[in-house]
Amino acid sequence: MTVLSPGLSYIDLEFLGRPHAIASAVIQSAGGIAIVDPGPTTCLPTLELGLQQQGVRWTDVRQVLLTHIHLDHAGATGTIVREHPHLRVFVHERGAAHMVDPQKLIDSASRLYGTEMERLWGEIAPVPAANVVALAGGERIEAGGRSFEVAYTPGHASHHVSYFDRSSGIAFVGDTPGVCIDGGYVLPPTPPPDIDVEKWRGSIDQIEAWAPDTIFLTHFGPVAHVRPHLETLWENLGEMAKWVRHTLDEPGTDEERSRRFADRLRHDMRRQMNEVQIAAYPVAAPFELLWLGLARYWRKKSS
């Protein structure tokens, strides 16, 4: 457990045994406790141990706030709610139906991860509709005894929202500000199916408009230099999008193109980090999948 601010902390879920890959935030007050992005079911024992170390019982937790429904953020939600049916789950309206009936989500993830699904994510259980609170963006919600502003922040996912606690100055922004491990390369996570570069720009502007003191990344942790970080994210997203666009004009299969893209990305990252640091990134965002998401984006634009 690492403290962000009084009453705000986060737990390293140690995904696949690697530190600094996935984080869950914990919001505590006399008014109750909330969790932001509980992660996949494979990490549930680590999440529960982290809560126990803070003296938190599931009966104390009142809300789960999901930035979006990708399995590394939300996969454990149904399993948790089945055991603790008093919990309310906040999620964007485009993702709500997939939490209630996750089969399409499972099918989509299975096309990407194949036989690795169980090892990576574990059980993906449904959330009863009565436990789901659907968000559109623009709301103000109460969770963990605090008031959060909600913004719709698509680009990485069409069902992505962010939460801002103005009292602490901390915004919980999921994957919208990218992946940044140990202060290293700011990597835009661009897996399929619904990457949208233009909408991503609008989401960056939305977060900047909040003027948070700190943004909290699920991959990984707090970032205090908010504007430079978001500017770097946008620059890197633009470069990555250009690389992928160029590969579509090159010979070869998509598998060969994605490998060339991954090699170029690693080469670019070596300017800032050593191989050990770089190795942490594919755990959170496999490089070949980043090519697939941007390739789909360009092909949709040209169709």
N, C-alpha and C positions, 0 to 999 in steps of 0.2 A: 504494500500500500504506500502511495506517495501523496502527500498533501499538496493541493493546489492553492487552497485558500481556506479559512475557517469554515468547516462544514462541507468542503468539496475535496475529493480525493480521487485517485484512480488505482486500478489493479492491473498489473501486467498478467495477461492470461497465459503467457508462455506457450503460444500456439506451436504445436509440433516440437515442443521442447526448446524453442528458441525465444529468448527474451526480446522485448521491444518489437514485437510484430503486431499484436492486437491488445488494445487497452479498453477496459470498461470503466466509466466514470461513476462515482457514487456521490449522491447528494444527500446530506444528513442535516436534520434539524429536529427540534422538539415536535414539529408538525408532521414528521414522518420521514421516510427514506425513499429515494428513487434511484434507478440505475439507468444509465445511458449506454445503449448497445451492449447487451450481455454476451455477445460473441456466439461461437458455435457450441453445440452440445459436447463436442470433444474437450472443450475447455471448461465445462461446467464444474468439475471438481476443483479446479484452480480458482474459479470465481467464488465458489462457496467457501473455500479455505480463506481467501482474502477477506470475505465478509466476516467470517468468524473471528479473524484476527483483529477486526475493528469492533467486535462485540455486537455485530449485526445479525439478527435472525430474519429468516424469510417472512415471518409474521410481522416484522417491523416494516418491511418494504411494501410500499403502496402502489408505485407506478414504475413502468418500464417505458423509457423514451427511446424510440428507434429513429435514427437518422434516415435509414433506408433498410430494405428487406434482404439485401445480399447476405449470404449465409455466414460470412465471417463477422457480420454485425448482429444478425437477428436470428440465426439458426436455432439457438437454444430456447427461444421465447416460448414456443408451444409446450416444450417439456417442462419448463419452469411453471407455466400457468396451470398445467395439468395437476401439478403437485400443490400449487398455491393459488387456488381459484379466486381469491380476493383481489388479485392484481389487475390493474387497468393498464392497457397497452396503447400508447400513443404512436400513430404511424400515419404517413401521408395517405390520402384517400385512394391514390392509384395502387398502393401496396396493400391496403387493408384486406381486400378480397383474397389476396394470395397468402396472407397470414391465416385466414379462416380456412381456406382450402389450398394447401401448398403444392398440389400436384404439378401444376404448370411450372412453378418455381423449381421444383425438384427435376422435372424433365429438362428445363433449360440448363440448369447447372450440370446435369448428367451429360449433356452434349459436350460440355467443356471439360469435365473432370473424369468422365467415364468410370472406370473401376476404382478410382481413388476417392469416390464420394464418401464412403463410410469412414475411411481413414482420416480424411480431412475434416468432415463436418459431423459425422454421427447422426443421431436421430433428428428428423425434421418433422415435428408434430404440429397439428393444427391448433390454432387459438380460437376458442369459442367466440362467436360474433358478439356476444354480450359483454365480453371483456375488452373489445376493441373500441378505441376512440379515434375516428378518422379526422385528419387534419387537411386543410387546404393551403395553409400559410396565411399569415396575417393575424392569427389568434394570439391571445395571451392565456397561458395555462398555468395552473398551480400544480407543482410536483415537488416532493421532498421538502415541503414547507416553504418553497420559494416561488416567485413569479417569473415565468419564462416567456419571452417574445418568440414567436415561431415564424420562420420565413421559408418559403418554398425555394429550394436551391438546386434545380436540376442541372444537367450537364454530364455529370458522372452517371446519374440514374434519373429516370423520369419520375421516381417516387422518393426523391431526396428532400428532406427538410433539415433545418438547422435551428438550434435553440440558444437564446441569448439571455443570460442572467445579468441584468444591468447592475444589480447590487454589488456583484463581485467583479464585473467587467469581463467575464469569461463567456465565450461563445463555444458551444459544442457543435462542431461543424462536420463530423463524419469524414467523408472522403472528398468533399468539395475542395479543400485546400491541399489535397494531395497526400503523398506518403513522404515523410521526412524522418529518418531514423538517426538518432544521435547527432542531430544538427547537420546531417549530410545533404546529399542531392535531393532537391524538391521534385519528386516524380509524380506526374499526373497519372492516376490509375484509370486506364481507358479500356476495360474489358467490354465485350458485347453484353447486352444487345442494343443499348440506347444512348450511346455517347453522342453529345451534341455540343460542338465547340462554341457556337454562338450563345446558346443558353448558359453555358458554363461561364462565359464572360459576364453575363447578367448576374449570375449567382455570386461571383467574386465582388462585383459592385455592391450587391446587397449586403454582403458581410462587411465590406469596407464602410458602408453607410452606417452600420451600427457603431463604428469606431470602438471595437472591443480592445481592452488592454491585452488580452490573451485569447488565442484560439486553441481549442483542444482537438487534436487529430487522433482518430482511432488508431492510425498507423504513423507516428507514435508519440503521443503526449503533448504537452503544452508548448506553444510558440509565442514568445512575447513580442518579437519584431514583426508585427502583423503585416504592415504594408509592404516592406521589402520581400517578405515571404510570398505574399500573393502576387506581387509583380514577377518574381522569379518563376512561380508556378505558371503564370500566363505565358511568359517567354518560352519555357520548356514545353508547354502544351503546343504552342505554335510551331516550334521546331519539330516535335514529334509528328505532328499532323503533316508537315511538309515531307518528312522522311517517308511516311507511309504512302502519301500521295505519289511520290516518285517511284516507290517500289511497285506500284500497280502498273506502271508503264514498262517495267522490266520483265525479262523472260523468267520462266520458272513457275513452280506451283506456289500456292499460298503457304504451304509448309516451308518451302525454301525461302520465300520472301520474309516470313515471320522470323526465321532463324537469322537472316541477314540483318533485319531490324534489331533483334535482340543483341547481336554482336556489336552493332553500331552504338546502341544504347549503353552497353557495358563500357565501350571505349570512351564514350562521353563522360560517363560517371567516374572513370579512372582519373580524370583531371582533378577531382575533388576528394576521392576516397581510395583506400587500399582495398585489396580483394576481400579481406575479411568483412569489412563494412559493406561492400557491395553485395556479398552473399546473403545479407539479411533481407534485402529488398524483394527478391523473387518469392520469398515466403509470404509476404503480404500482397505482392502484385506480380504474378508470373509474366515475364517480359513478352513471351510469344502471344499471350492473351491480349496484351496491350495493342499489339499490331492488329489482331482480329477486330477489336472494337473500333479502331480508327479506320480500318479498311471498310467495315460495314458502313460507317458514317459517310465516307467518300462515295461509296457505291450507291447509297440512298440518294445523295445529292445529285448524282449524275443520271439517275434513272428517270 
